[in-house]
């Protein structure tokens, strides 16, 4: 698949993130998602212009800061932080 993207610093991007096998994790573990967003946002500044969170996916519009590159720099760490937080949570008794 050949994706074409406009790479403009400070631009706004719409994208969708889907959980693996569309597992309904996001709403049940919203605190993990919030923590992941905060950590990624602290390291790679961006503004969340809009976000819709559903059990198995989310839609969002982010405006990137002027000094940091493309959106993938933020999306990959978001996945990683979310997975890490979720795994830690599974290991802890309620």
Short mmCIF file of the C-alpha atoms (twelve columns), coordinates in Angstrom:
data_MODEL
# 
_entry.id   MODEL 
# 
loop_
_atom_site.group_PDB 
_atom_site.id 
_atom_site.type_symbol 
_atom_site.label_atom_id 
_atom_site.label_alt_id 
_atom_site.label_comp_id 
_atom_site.label_asym_id 
_atom_site.label_seq_id 
_atom_site.Cartn_x 
_atom_site.Cartn_y 
_atom_site.Cartn_z 
_atom_site.pdbx_PDB_model_num 
ATOM 1  C CA . UNK A 1  0.000   0.000  0.000  1 
ATOM 2  C CA . UNK A 2  1.387   3.398  -0.951 1 
ATOM 3  C CA . UNK A 3  0.336   6.093  1.517  1 
ATOM 4  C CA . UNK A 4  0.802   9.731  0.636  1 
ATOM 5  C CA . UNK A 5  0.990   12.148 3.509  1 
ATOM 6  C CA . UNK A 6  1.570   15.835 3.695  1 
ATOM 7  C CA . UNK A 7  4.249   16.483 6.293  1 
ATOM 8  C CA . UNK A 8  3.809   19.969 7.652  1 
ATOM 9  C CA . UNK A 9  5.031   20.984 11.079 1 
ATOM 10 C CA . UNK A 10 2.217   22.501 13.097 1 
ATOM 11 C CA . UNK A 11 -0.414  20.746 10.967 1 
ATOM 12 C CA . UNK A 12 -3.536  18.996 12.266 1 
ATOM 13 C CA . UNK A 13 -4.096  15.300 11.568 1 
ATOM 14 C CA . UNK A 14 -7.122  13.020 11.907 1 
ATOM 15 C CA . UNK A 15 -6.483  9.372  12.605 1 
ATOM 16 C CA . UNK A 16 -7.976  6.261  14.123 1 
ATOM 17 C CA . UNK A 17 -6.310  3.790  16.485 1 
ATOM 18 C CA . UNK A 18 -7.799  0.301  16.790 1 
ATOM 19 C CA . UNK A 19 -7.028  -2.246 19.495 1 
ATOM 20 C CA . UNK A 20 -5.557  -5.581 18.508 1 
ATOM 21 C CA . UNK A 21 -8.319  -7.910 17.317 1 
ATOM 22 C CA . UNK A 22 -10.702 -5.057 18.202 1 
ATOM 23 C CA . UNK A 23 -10.658 -6.055 21.860 1 
ATOM 24 C CA . UNK A 24 -12.858 -3.684 23.934 1 
ATOM 25 C CA . UNK A 25 -10.102 -2.325 26.189 1 
ATOM 26 C CA . UNK A 26 -10.144 1.437  25.885 1 
ATOM 27 C CA . UNK A 27 -13.239 2.336  27.890 1 
ATOM 28 C CA . UNK A 28 -12.647 -0.270 30.602 1 
ATOM 29 C CA . UNK A 29 -9.062  0.950  31.017 1 
ATOM 30 C CA . UNK A 30 -9.527  4.640  30.298 1 
ATOM 31 C CA . UNK A 31 -7.040  5.564  33.030 1 
ATOM 32 C CA . UNK A 32 -4.311  3.668  31.153 1 
ATOM 33 C CA . UNK A 33 -5.156  5.564  27.977 1 
ATOM 34 C CA . UNK A 34 -5.138  8.906  29.807 1 
ATOM 35 C CA . UNK A 35 -1.753  8.168  31.379 1 
ATOM 36 C CA . UNK A 36 -0.345  7.108  28.011 1 
ATOM 37 C CA . UNK A 37 -1.632  10.283 26.352 1 
ATOM 38 C CA . UNK A 38 -0.107  12.467 29.081 1 
ATOM 39 C CA . UNK A 39 3.278   10.752 28.842 1 
ATOM 40 C CA . UNK A 40 3.435   10.987 25.048 1 
ATOM 41 C CA . UNK A 41 2.217   14.591 25.111 1 
ATOM 42 C CA . UNK A 42 4.914   15.527 27.642 1 
ATOM 43 C CA . UNK A 43 7.647   14.061 25.447 1 
ATOM 44 C CA . UNK A 44 6.253   15.028 22.015 1 
ATOM 45 C CA . UNK A 45 4.081   18.161 22.360 1 
ATOM 46 C CA . UNK A 46 0.765   18.228 20.531 1 
ATOM 47 C CA . UNK A 47 -2.747  19.511 21.134 1 
ATOM 48 C CA . UNK A 48 -5.744  17.187 21.190 1 
ATOM 49 C CA . UNK A 49 -8.343  19.138 19.216 1 
ATOM 50 C CA . UNK A 50 -10.960 16.388 19.342 1 
ATOM 51 C CA . UNK A 51 -11.166 12.790 20.512 1 
ATOM 52 C CA . UNK A 52 -13.859 10.115 20.498 1 
ATOM 53 C CA . UNK A 53 -13.085 7.015  22.554 1 
ATOM 54 C CA . UNK A 54 -15.029 3.831  21.920 1 
ATOM 55 C CA . UNK A 55 -14.437 0.420  23.504 1 
ATOM 56 C CA . UNK A 56 -12.226 -0.931 20.699 1 
ATOM 57 C CA . UNK A 57 -10.962 2.170  18.873 1 
ATOM 58 C CA . UNK A 58 -10.574 5.906  19.035 1 
ATOM 59 C CA . UNK A 59 -10.784 8.760  16.551 1 
ATOM 60 C CA . UNK A 60 -8.799  11.891 17.191 1 
ATOM 61 C CA . UNK A 61 -7.535  15.121 15.691 1 
ATOM 62 C CA . UNK A 62 -4.141  16.312 16.865 1 
ATOM 63 C CA . UNK A 63 -2.317  19.515 16.047 1 
ATOM 64 C CA . UNK A 64 1.419   18.969 16.106 1 
ATOM 65 C CA . UNK A 65 3.836   21.436 17.615 1 
ATOM 66 C CA . UNK A 66 6.075   23.409 15.283 1 
ATOM 67 C CA . UNK A 67 9.289   21.776 16.463 1 
ATOM 68 C CA . UNK A 68 8.497   18.058 16.253 1 
ATOM 69 C CA . UNK A 69 8.128   15.791 13.226 1 
ATOM 70 C CA . UNK A 70 5.280   13.643 11.911 1 
ATOM 71 C CA . UNK A 71 2.411   12.182 13.908 1 
ATOM 72 C CA . UNK A 72 3.834   8.637  13.909 1 
ATOM 73 C CA . UNK A 73 6.447   9.861  16.390 1 
ATOM 74 C CA . UNK A 74 3.525   10.218 18.824 1 
ATOM 75 C CA . UNK A 75 1.287   7.298  17.866 1 
ATOM 76 C CA . UNK A 76 3.866   4.541  18.343 1 
ATOM 77 C CA . UNK A 77 4.782   5.620  21.895 1 
ATOM 78 C CA . UNK A 78 1.059   5.937  22.675 1 
ATOM 79 C CA . UNK A 79 0.559   2.289  21.747 1 
ATOM 80 C CA . UNK A 80 3.602   1.267  23.769 1 
ATOM 81 C CA . UNK A 81 2.619   3.232  26.903 1 
ATOM 82 C CA . UNK A 82 -0.944  1.927  26.711 1 
ATOM 83 C CA . UNK A 83 0.227   -1.676 26.407 1 
ATOM 84 C CA . UNK A 84 2.708   -1.229 29.266 1 
ATOM 85 C CA . UNK A 85 0.106   0.324  31.571 1 
ATOM 86 C CA . UNK A 86 -2.427  -2.371 30.692 1 
ATOM 87 C CA . UNK A 87 0.033   -5.209 31.392 1 
ATOM 88 C CA . UNK A 88 1.053   -3.653 34.736 1 
ATOM 89 C CA . UNK A 89 -2.629  -3.373 35.655 1 
ATOM 90 C CA . UNK A 90 -3.264  -7.056 34.857 1 
ATOM 91 C CA . UNK A 91 -0.459  -8.041 37.220 1 
ATOM 92 C CA . UNK A 92 -1.944  -6.081 40.132 1 
ATOM 93 C CA . UNK A 93 -4.754  -7.584 42.183 1 
ATOM 94 C CA . UNK A 94 -7.886  -5.425 42.508 1 
# 
